[in-house]
Amino acid sequence: MFTPYHSKYAAHDLTKLAPPGSNDQLSMSLFDASVDLNPHQIEAAMFALQSPLAEGAILADEVGLGKTIEAGIVLCQKWAERKRKLIIICPAAIRQQWAAELANKFNLPAVIVDARTYRQMRADGTPFPLSQKRIVVLSYHYAAKLQDELRQIDWDLVVIDEAHKLRNAYRPSNRIGQALQWAVEGRRKLLLTATPLQNSLMEIFGLTNFIDPNIFGDANSFRSKYLNAGGDLPELRARLADFCKRTLRKQVLEYVRYTQRRAITQPFSPAENEQALYDGITRLLEREDTYAIPSQQRHLTVLILRKLLASSSQAIAGTLETLRARLVALQKGEPAKDALAEVISFENEIEEELLDEWADEDAPDGSESEQIDFAKLRREIDDISNLIQLAHSIETDTKSKALLKALEIGFTEQERMGALRKALIFTESRRTQDYLRDFLERNGYQKQVVTFSGTNSDRRAQDIYERWLAAPKSAEQITGSRAIDIRAALIDEFRDHASIMIATEAAAEGVNLQFCSQVINYDLPWNPQRIEQRIGRCHRYGQTHDVIVVNFLNERNDADKRVHALLTEKFNLFDGVFGASDEVLGTIESGVDFEKRILAIYQDCRTPEAIAAAFDELQTQLEEQIRSRMEDTRRALLENFDEDVHARLKLRLSDAREQLDRVGRRFWDLTTAILAERAKFDEPNQAFDLISPPTRDLRHGRYHLISRNSAADQARNEHGYFLYRLSHPLGEHVIATAKAADTPEAELRFDVTNHPTRVAIVEALKGRRGWLTLRKLMVTTFETEEYLLFSGIDDNGRSIDHEACTKLFSVGADLHHLDPPASTIADRLQAEADQHIEATLNRSLDANNKHFAAARERLERWAEDKIYAAEKALKDSKEQIKAVRREARAVTTLEEEAAIQAKLEELERRQRKQRQEIFNQEDEVADKRDELIANLQKRLSRGHKVETLFTIRWAVV
């Protein structure tokens, strides 16, 4: 029988706060996570949590190894420890991806805060939108805007994804980096990047300085020590090892399976009327002074129009009508309400990131205050009207006919691979999306097409959403937010019923579509990072089939052909195991900057020869960047080739599985005991039907204990099961109920004879009796640590060790009434307990002293760094003085001697000043170091509290 005493012990053991670095530190987070266990990810999470005094860590695994999962494990652990002031700062394009991963894999609630949601929260009565009971997800740009509010919150953890964007944050000119560094100063940080070192060792300084400015002194001392001739790379590697961890793909191939990307190029040749439309609009875009394209945000407007022109005649026709309507309004003297770029972006659902990054690019629009040339205005209206008429005359684009061929090829290949017949088509225009849906449904794909956009407001999407809400299996997914739920409904529709999803750029953000293995770039962005995000919706960690990537090639457009070649050959986006590496994408800094370069070629080059020359120049520059001079240095500093890496990972996986099996068994036993009267249990499948929910917030239904197989958990979720875990509200209720159980002194007779498996250590106690007590020791030092301590004796006065007591509670027991123990027994148990408490406190002190010593050593090294640059400068001055004195002995004229003497006096003045600066700096650094160490000592001062959970008389029968 699983008694209330078993329950109380199990509940406290499952949720205790283990000390940093202990084997069971991640028990709660790993059990709650619906992820396939990979040892390098467990090790990375342990690394990030290893020191309670470090202000942060860098996880720098190669691309494709799941840094998001590593950070998710850390966040999950913090959440389980009830440290819930958590924030993620990442590029805008992957905010939704983060929120979805946290919800699906870790059952963690997240909220994306942007300008719109921030205003809405304030309007709804939330005065501090960043103070949430959820994990906050912010873009870099918006986090920088909210720097004052960010700084006011005492964050438990700040996760920064794509952290290489902050490698120059130490420079005063880096506005966003400086703002973020100030905003999260002193908070614990976790930086994620596959490219911590790209072009200069100063990038390493920049990232470490962002984590903690007291690691490497200042930029000058870092340069002097590590960049200049004779730089001490072995020392730098040793110092980085404390807070930077990098795992390579080849080290984990035994555990992680990767599929291939397979590129298909579908050529097409536009018809004469399509080419005439292209040429006509190109001439319009090449004019510098027009009313149709005002100077405000001119470059951005031209870029968007070129995107739409390459998309479809329907997309450009609708946009030309918008241009004409604005010109007609101008003719009537009516001012334009909004900037043209914003209007056409909204109409076509062009990605918001473009508007953000191009916002300050162009001059303000002054056209409306100038005298209007009405004859010129009328000519522009006529020209655009002719283009609209030409666009509408094109009923079916040649490219859409090529799409039918591409789909046929792709579906045939998927059938051969045994993959689902699914295709994800991306377009940069909502108008093109509508056109393609109608076109495909007229050409063999009736009722097989679902569309996915930023608003998802059309009637078909609403119908799918309403059906989804009514389906029982959707119950667990419903959040109450229409925007989030309708996305889930459309994805489910694509997975379960449709063959094709046509998506605007909205689906490139944070959507997991790994059940699909075909990505079609109907419109090919010029931004390589955007393309990688698109393909990454399907070709990602967990994909089981090779992914087909289809691109269209306009054979009548020289610039289009060169863009396609550049993205294919230089960025390797479309084939291979990993596509574009972070090494390559990291070199271009901003995909938007790359788009600007491409746009300039389209705008300025008129002949095939000029186009070829411009692309050759761009390609040469890219090759120089991609051919990183830092490759050898990166290997020497960051990559670990120890022979024990493989063995260590294997051991980590084995330990984690063993620990999780124990946690799962204990949680299951606890649940069956607490919910015995309320649920019907299916032991072989570790599932139960909740018949009578203990609170109104909990639902009836089938609950399935979370497994280590994310695919199996996903399948159960889709069948309407609730995934049952520690952090589920029902799991929290079970834990709380068990902790609150009434456990007076009683006799427990442990039945080892009828126990289904052998427990040797308990069998050795058979026929004996005694007493034991369970106490909870809470130690407050750098972190709060909790220990469960058994103290036991038998009736002959012999001590029963801690392990034997824990094993007793793996065996069922019968409960019998008991009178309180005699005072001599109570005194003996207390003495045993005091001895265990003292030993545990000493072990905790030893461990924390090691953390303190390591932190103190870091501060001593920082102090040495601060002085190093000044001493190096003084040494250089001394060498210069020696050289000048040697030079003085060789002079032959008074004029030369006077010049040498003046130079010598200047150097000696500088030398005296440098000596004084060293003295001053030594005093300042020593004071600062002593202050920081004193703060560490204050945190080390311990407090502890002991709580007795129960005392029992035991017997083994």
N, C-alpha and C positions, 0 to 999 in steps of 0.2 A: 504494500500500500504506500502511495506517495502522500505522506502526512503534511500538515501545515508547516512542520519544521523543515521538511524537505523543500517545500515551496518557498519559505522565507530565505533559506540558504541559497537556493537556485536563483531567486529573483535578485538578491544582492550580488551574487557572483556574476550574473550575466551583465550587470550594469555598473560594476565597480570601475572607478577611474584608475586604470593601471599606470604605473610610473613610466615616463618617457624611455623608449628604447627596450621595454620589456616585450617578451614574445607575445603576450596577450593584449598588447596595447590597442591593436586594431580589431579585436574580436567583434565589437558591436558594428563597426562600419562594414567589415567584410561580410558579416552575416546579413546585414540589411541590403547590401548591394546586389542587384540583379545583373551580375556580370560574370563572364567566364574568367576564372582565376588565372592570371598570368604572373609568374614569379617576379619578373622585373618590375611590374606595377606595384606589387606589394612592397618590394624592397625600396622603390622610389618613395612611396608614401611613408614608410618607416624612416627613411632618410630625412624627409621633410619635417618629421616630428621629433627627431632624435634629441635635439637640444632645447630645453625650455628657455635658454638665454639668448639663443641666436635670434636676430630680428628677421631672419628669412632664409630662403634657399632658392636655388635655381635648378629646375628639372629640365635637362637639355637633351633628352632622348632624340635620336634620329626620327625624322618624319615617319609617321605610320605606326608608331608603337603605342599610341594611346595616352598621351600626356593629359588629355581631358579626364580620362578614367583615373589616372594617378591623383590628379587634383580633386576629383570627385570623392575618392576614398578619404582624403584628408578632410574635405568639407563634411563628409558624412560622419567622421569621427568627432569633429568639433560639435556638430549638431547633436550627436548622441551624448556628448559631455555637457550639453545644454549651454554651450558657448555659441550663441546664435546671432551675434553681430558679424555677419559675413557678407562680403561683397566681391563681385567679379568685375574687372575692368578689361574690356576686350574691344577689337574692331567692331564697328557697327554691324558689319555683315554677318557676324557669327553670334550675335546676342541671343537670337532665338534658338540656335543650335545648343547653346549652353543651357538655356532654360529647359529645353526638351530632354537633354541628356540627364540633367539632375532629376527631373520628374520620372523619367522612364527607367533609369538604371539605379537610382539611389533613393527614390521616393522622397526627394527633398523639394519643398515648395520654393519657387523662385518668382521674382517679379522683374520685368524689364522696365526700367524707368527712363523715359525720354521726355522731351519737352512737352509733348501732348499729355502723357500720363501724369507727369508732374503737376501740370496745371489742373488736370481733372481731380487728382487727389486733394490738392489744395481747395478746390471748389467744393469737394465732398466733405470737407471738414477735417482733413488730415494736415496738421500744421507742419509736420516734418516728414515729408514723403520718403526720406532715406532711412528713417527709423521704422523698420518693418519687422514683422514676425516671419519674414521670408528672406531668402538670399537675394540680395539686390544685384542686378546686372546692369552695368552702365557701359556706354561707348567711351572711348578715349576722349573724344571731343566734348561730350556732355559732362563727363567726370571733371575735366579741366574747368568747365564753366561753373560747376558746383563745388569748387575747391574749398571755399569757406565752410560750407555745410558739411563736406566730407571730413574736414579736419576736426570738427566739433564732436564726432562720434568715435568712441573708443573701440574700434573694430577688433574683433578677435582674430580675424584673418582676412587679408586682402590678396586675392588671386589676380594675377595680371597675365593674360594670354597674349601671345605674339609679342613677348616682352622685348625682343630685339628692337622694336620701335623706340625703346627708351635708352638705347645704347649711348646716345648723345645727351641724355637728360642733364648731365653735369654742366653743360655749357649754358651760360646765361641766355644765349640766343634761342635755345630750344624752349619755346613758350609752353607747349603742352607738357613736355617732360618736367620742366621746372615747377609747373602748377601741380602736377600729380605728386612729385617728390615732396613738396611742401605739405600737400593735403594728407598724405599717409605717413608722414614722418613719425618714427617711433612705434609704428604698428607692425605686427608680424606679417610678412609678405611671402608669397609663393609665386615666383616668376617662371613662366613656361615659354620655352623657345627651343626650336631645333637648330638655331643659328646664333649661339651666344658670341661667336667670334667669326666675323666675316672678312674684314679688310684691315683691321688694326687692333693691336692689343689694348688700345685705349677703350675699345668697346667693352672689354671685360671690366676695365675700371669703371666705366659708366654704369654697367648693370650692378656691380657690387656696391658702388657708391649710392645707387638708388635704394638698395636694401638697407645699407647701414654705412653712413659716412665715416664711421670709426673702424673700418676694416683696413683700408689701404692709405691712410694719410690723405694727401691731396694729389691732384693731377701731376704737378711738377715732380713730386717725389716718386710717383709711380713711373713716370717717363725716365727719370734718372736711373731708377733701380732696374727696370725691366725692358725698356725700349732701346736705350742707347747701347753702344758697342759693349759687349761683355755682359749683357742682361742675364740675370740669374733665373733662367726658366725652371730648373728643378725646384728652386725655392718657391717660385710662383705656383707651380703645380701643387706643391704640398699645402700651400695656404688655400688654394681653391678647393682642395679635396674636402674641406670642412663644410662647404655650403653649395657646391656645384656637383651635380651627378648627371652623367651621360651614359646611356646604354645604346649599343649599336644593334642594327637589325640582325647582323650575322650571329650575334650572341644569343638570339632568342628564337632562331628558326625552328628549333625542336618544339617550341610551344605555340608559335603563332604561324598560321597559314595565310599566305597572301595569294590573291588571284591576279591575273594579268589584265591590262587594258589592251583592247585590239581596235585599232583605228580603221575606219572605212571612210574614204573620200568619195562623195557623190557629186560629180561635175554636172553643170548645166550651162546652157548658152542662151541668154535672154533673147526673146523675139525682137524684131525691129522696133515695134511700138514701145516695148519695155526699155530698150536702149535709148530711144528718143526721149522718153520721160527722164531717164537717168541724166542724159546730156543736158536737157533743158533745166533741170533743177541744179545741176552742177554749175551751169552758167550763172544762175541766180545766186548761188552761195559764194561764187567767186567775186561778185560785185562788192566793193568796199562800202559804198554809200547808198544804202537803200532804206526806205521806210518799212519794208517788210521785215527786215532783220535789224532792229535798232542797236545802237552801240552798247546799251546796257546788256551785260552778259552775252556779248556777241559770239565769242568763241564757244561758250557752252551751248548756245542756241544752234550754231552751225554743227557742232558735234552731234547733238540730238537729231537734227534733221538728216544728217548723213546716216546715222543708225537706222532711222525709220525708212530712208530711201533704200537701204540694203535689206530691209525686212520684207516689205510687201507693198504693192501699189495701193492696197486698201489703207495701210497705215499712213503712207505719205499723202494720200488723197484727203483723208480726214484732217490731217495737220495743215495742208494747204488751205482748206476751207477755214480753219481757225485764223491763218495769216490773212486771208482775204477779208474776213469779218472784222478784224482789227483795223485793216486799212480803210474799209468802208466807214467804220466808226470814226477814224481820224479825219476822213473826208467831211464828215458831218460835224466835226468839232468836239466829239465826245472823247474824253481822256481814257486811256487804258487803265483798267483797275489793277491788274497784276502784271509782273514781268513775264514776257513771252516764254522764256525758258521754263519757268515754273508752271505755266498753263499747259504747255505741250507735254511736259514731264508728267503732270497729273493725268492728262487725258490718256497717255499711253502707258503709264505706270513704269516709267524709267526709274532706275534705282535712285533712292534718295541720296546716297553717298556722293553721287555726281554733283548735286546741288550744293551739298556741304563743302566739298573740296574745291569747287570752282567759284564759290560765292563771291570772293574778293578779286577774281581774276580780271574782270573787265571794268572799263570806265563807266561812271553813272550815265544814265540816258538823259541827254539834253535836247533830244529832237523835238519834244513837244513845245519847248520854249522858243524854238527857232521858227523863222518864216517858212511856211509850207509851200512847196512848188506843186501846185495842184495838177498841172499838166503831167509832171513826172509821176505823181501819185496815181493818176488815172492810168498811165501806161503800165505801172506795176500791177494794178488791179487787173488789167486786161491780160497781162502776161501770166499771172497766177491763175486766172480763170481758164486760160487755154491749157495750162498744165493740169488743172483739176479735171477738165473734160477729157484730156488724154489719159489720165490715171483711171478714171471711171470706165473708159472704153476697154480697159484690159480686164476681161472677165476672170481669167485664170492665169496666175503667174506660172512661168516655166519652172521656177524653183519648186512650187507646190506639186507639180507633176513628178519632179525628181524625188520628192518626199515619198510618194507612193512606192517608187522603186526601192528606196532606202529601207522603208519599213518591211517590204517583202524580203529583202536580203537579211535584215536583222532578225526578223521573226523566224526565218528558216534556220539561221545559225543558232538561235536560242533553243529551238526544238532539237537540234542536233546535240547541244550541250546538256539537254535535260533541264533547262531553266524555264521559268514561267514566261509566258508570252506577254511581255510588258515593255513599253517604250515610254521614256520620259522626254518630251520635246520642249526645248527652251526657246522662247522668243523674247525680244526686247520690247515688244509692243502689245498692249492689250487688244488693239484693233486687229493686229495679225492673229492673235489668239482666237478671236471670234471667227475670223475668216477661215482659219485652218480647221476649227471644229466643224463648221458647216461643210467645208470642202471634203473632209475625211468621212463625214457621215453620209455624204452623197456618193462616196466612192468606196463602198464596201465595209465601212466601220460604223454602221448604224448602232446606236446604244452602246458603243464601246469606248466612248471618249468622255473624259472628265477634265474640266479646266480648273486651274488653281491660280489665284491672283492675290493681290494685296488686300482687296476688299471682299472678294467672294460674295458679291451682293446680288448676282443674277438669280433668276427664278429657278434654274436647274440646281444651282448650289443650295438654295434654300430648301428645295424638295429633298435633296440628299441629306441635308442637315436634320430635317424633321424626321426622316426615316431612321436616321442614326440615333437620335434622341430617344425614339420609341423602342429601339432594340435592346433587349435585356443585357446583351454582352457589352454594351457601351457604358453601363452604369458606373463601373470603376473609373472610366476615363473622364466622365463629365466634371468640368471644373466650375461651370456657371458663367464663364466668360465666353460670349458668343464668338469673338474673334479667334480664341484658342480652340474652342470646341468644333467650329466649322472646319478648321484646318484638319483636325483629327478625323472628322467625318469624311472629308474629301480624300484623305490618304487611305482610309479604310475602304472607301468605294473603289479606289484605284487598285488596291491590293486584292479585294475580294471579287470584284465584278468587271471593271473596265480593263481594256488592254492598253489604252493610251491615256497619258496625262499630258496636257499642254499647259505649261507653266510660264508665267512671267518671272522676272528676277526675284519675286517674293519667295519662290520655292527654293532658291539657292541659299536662303538663310535658314539654317537650323532644322532642316527636315531630313529624317532618316528614311530613305527609300531603298534599303539594301535588298529588299525582295525583288527589285527591278534590276536588270543587268544590261539595259540599253539606254544610252543618253544620246539624244540628237540635238546638236546645236543648229537649229534652223537659222538663227541669227548668231554669228560668231562675234562675241565681244572682242574689243582690242585689248582689254585688260586681262593679262594672264592670271592674275589672282582670282578674278571673277570666274574665269573658265574653270580653274581648279576647284572652286567652291561648287560649281554646278556638277562636275563629274564626281566630286566627293559625296554628293547626295546618295550615289549608288556604289561607287568604288570606294569602300571604306572598310575599316576594321570590322570583321564579321561577315563580309560578302563571301558567298560560297561558290560563285561562278565567275568566269572571266566576264569583264564588262566591255560591251561594244560601244565605241564612241564614233558617231557619224558627224561629219562636217560637210558643208556644201561649198563648192568651188565655182565661182563665176569665171568662166573661161574667156569672157570678153573684157575682163577688168584686170589690168596689170597690177594695180596697187593691191587689190583683193588677193591676187595670187601670191604676191610677196608677203603679205601679212600672214597668210595661211602657211607659207613655207617657214617663216620666222617662228611662229608659234609651234610648228611641228618639229623642225630640225634643231632649233636652238633652245627652246624651252622644254622639249620632249613632253608635251602636255598629254598626248593622246595615246601613247602606247607604252609598253613596259610594265613592270610590276608596280611602280610607285608614281608614275607620271612625273610632273614637275617637282623637283626636290625643293625643300625650303632653301637649300643653298642657292639655287637659281632664282627663285622668287624673291629671296631676301636681297638680291643685288639690285633690284629695280626700285627698292624703297617704297614707292607708291605706284600702284597700278594706274592711278589717274594721271600721274606725270607721264607714264609711258603712253597713255592714250593721247595726251597733248602732242607728243612727238609724232605719232601716227597721223593725227589730224592735220598737222602742219604739212606733211607730205601730200596728203589728199588735196589740201587747199592750194599749195604753192607750186606743185609739179605738174606741168601741162603735157609733157611728152613721155613716152616709154623710157627714153634714155635718162631723163631727169628723175623719173620715179626709181629706176634701177640704181642710179648714183646715190640718191638719198637713202635708200634702204641699205645699200652697201655700207655707207658711213655709219648708220645706226647699228647695223649688225656688228661692225668692227668694234664700236664702243661697248656693245653688250658683251662681246667675247672677252674683251679686256677685263670687264667687271666679273664675269662668270669664272674666268680662269683665276681663281683666288690665289693670291700670293701667300695667304695665311694657312694653306692646307696642312703643311708639315707642322707648323706651330700649333694648329688646332689639335692635331693628333697627339703631339707631345704633351700638351697641357690637359686635355679633356678626356682622352680616350684611354680606357683601362683594358690592358691585354693580359692581366694576371691569369695564370693557368687555372686558378681556383674559381673564376667567374662562373663557369658552367656548373661546377659542383655546388657552389654557393646558391645559385638560383634553384637548382634541383632540391636542395635542402629546404630553402625558403618555401617552395611550393608544398613539399611534404609536410612541413610544420604547420603551414596555414590550413591545409586540408584536414589534418588531424585535429587542430584546434576547432575548426568550424564544425566538424562532425560532432565533437563534444558539445559545442554550443547548441547545435540543432537538436541533438537528443534531449538536452536538458530543457530547452525551451518547449519542445513538444510535450515532454512529461509534465512540465509545469502547466501548460495549457490544458492538457487532459484533466488535470486535477482541479484547476480553478473553474473550468467550464463544464465539468462533468454533468451538471444538472441542466445545462442550457444548450448542449450541442450533441450531435450524433457523430461519432468519430469513425473514420475509415483509416485504420492503422497502416495497412500495407501501402497506401498511396499518400500517407501523411496529409490527409485532407479531412475536413469536417464540415457538417452542415449546421450553421448557427440557427437554432430553432427559436430561442428566447434571448434576444439581445439584452445585455445588462444595462444599457443606457439608451435613451432615445436617439442619440447621435449615431449609433451603430446599426448596421443593416443586417437583415436576414440574408442568407445565401450560402454559397459554397466557398469555403476558405481553403487555400492550399498553401502549405508551408513553402516558403521561398526556397529554391534550389540553387545549385551552383551553375545551372545551365540556363543562360539567358534566353535561348531559343525556346526551351520548354516552358519557361515562365511566361514568355510572350504569348505562346500558344494557349496557355491556360487563361491568361488575361483576356485573350480574344474570345474564349468560350464563356466569358462572363464570370470567371472565378475571381475572388479577391486574393491577391498575393499577400500572404500573412507573414509578417516580420516583426521585429522588436519595435520598430518605429510606427507601425500601423496603430491607429487609435485603439483597436481591440487588443493588440499586443501590449500597448502602454497600460491599458486597463488591467490586463492579467498581471503584469509586473507590479503595479501599484497595489492591487488586491492582495497579492502574495506578501508584499513587504509589510502590509498593515495587518496581517493575520495575527490572531491572538495565540501566543505561544507561551503559556505558563509552564512552570516546571512539571515534567511528566516523564513517564518511562516509555522508551521506544525499544521494542524487541525486533531486531533486524533479522530477517529470515534469509540467511545465506544458503540454507539447505535447498530451498525451492527456487533459488534465483536461476534464471535461464542460462547464464554464463558463469564461468569460474571467475572469482575475485580472490586471488590467493591471499592477499594481505588481510582480507576480512575473514577468510576461512581460518586463518591462524588465530583469530580471536574467538572462535566458536567455543561456546560453553563458558565464556567469561562475561563478567559484568563490571560496570564502573560508572563514572560520571564524566560528562564533558560540557564545556561551555563554548559558545561561539561569540566572538566579539568583532566589532568593526572598528578598525583604527583609521582615522582620517588625519593625514599629515599635510599641513599647509606650509609650503616652502615656495620654490619658483613656480610650481604647479601644485594643484591639489591632488594628492595620491590617496588611494583607498586600499586597505588590506583586510582580508577576512582571516581571522586567526582562531584556530581551534586550540583548546587546552583540554587534555583528557588524562584520566587516571583509571586504573582498574581497582577492584576491591582489595587487591594486595598492595596497593600503593605505588604500583609501577606506572610510569608515564606512558601515555599512548601518543605516538608522534603525529604531527599534523597530517601527513599523507594518509595514515591509517584512518584518521577521523573523516577526511574528505571522502575516502573510499566507502566508509560506512554508509554515507548518504547516496551512494549509487545503488544501494540495496533497499528494497521495500521493507516497511516495518509496521508492526501493530502498535497501537497507541493505548497506554494504560494510565489510570490516575496515579498520582504520586504525592506524598507529603514532601515538604521542602527538605533539602539535605541538612545534615548536622553541620554545626558551625565549623567543626574541624575540616569537614569536606570542603565547605565553601572557602575557608582560608587557604587550603591546599590548591584549589582551582584558581584562586586569585593570585597566589604566588606563581603558579605555572603561567598564568596569563601575563603577569607583570614581566616575567622573564622573556616571553615571546615578544611582547611589545617593545621591550628594551632592545632586543636583538634586531627587530624590524626597523626601529628608529635608527639604529646604528648603520644598518645596510642602506637605508634611505639617505642618511647623512653622507656616507661614503660616496654614493652615486651622485648626489648633488654637489659634493665637494669637487668631484671630477668635472662636472659641468662648470662650476665656478672657476676652477683652475684653467680650463680651456678658454673661458671668456676672458679671464685676467690675462692669459698669454696673448690673446688676440689684441687686447688693449695695449699691452707692452710693445707688441710688434707695430701697432698703429703709431705709438709714440716714437719709436725708432724711425719709422717712415717719415714722420713729420720733420724730424731733425736731419734726415739723410740728405735731402735736396740742398739744404743750407750748407751742410758740411762739404758736400760735393762742390758747390759753387766756391767755397773758401779754398778748397784744395786746388781747383782750377786756377784761381787767382794766384795762389802761391807758385804754381808751375809757370804761369805767365810772367810773374816777377823774376823768377830764376832765368827765364829765357831772355827777358829784356836786359838783365844784368850781364848775361853772356854777350848779348849784342853790344852793350855799352863798351865792353873791353876792346871791341874791334873798330870803334869809330875813329875817324882821322881828322875831323874838323870840329870847330867850336859849335857851329850851327847844328851839326848832327848830334853833338853831345847834349846841347840844350834841349833839343826835341826829345831825345831819349830820356833825359832827366824829367821832363814834364810828363812824359808817358808813365815813367816809374812812379812819380808822386801820385798820379791819378790812380794807378793800380794799388798803391799802398793805402791811399784813402779808402778805396773800395774794400780792401782787405780788412781794415780796422772796422769799417761799418758792418761788414759781414760777420766779424767776430762778435760784435755787439748784438747783432740780430740773432745769432745763435744762442747767446746767453739769454736774451729776452724770450726767444722761442722755447728754449728748454724750460724756462720757468712757467710759461703759459701751458705748454704741453703737459708738464708734470702736474700742474694744478688741475687741468682738465682730466688727465688720467686718474688722479686720486679721487676726483669727484665721481667719475664713472664707477670706479671700483667700490667706493663707499656706497653708492646706490645699489650695486650688486650685493654687497654684504647685508644691506638692510633687507633685501628680498630673500636672502638666504636664512635670515633669522626664522626659526621654525616655531610653529604652533601645532598642537595635536589634540585630538579629542577621541575618546573611546566610548563606544556604545555597545552594551550587551544585548545581543539579539535573542538568545535563549540559553537556558541551562537544562540539561536532561540527564536522566538515569538511562544508561544504555545496556543492552544485553544482546548477544549474538547467539541465535539458535539455528 
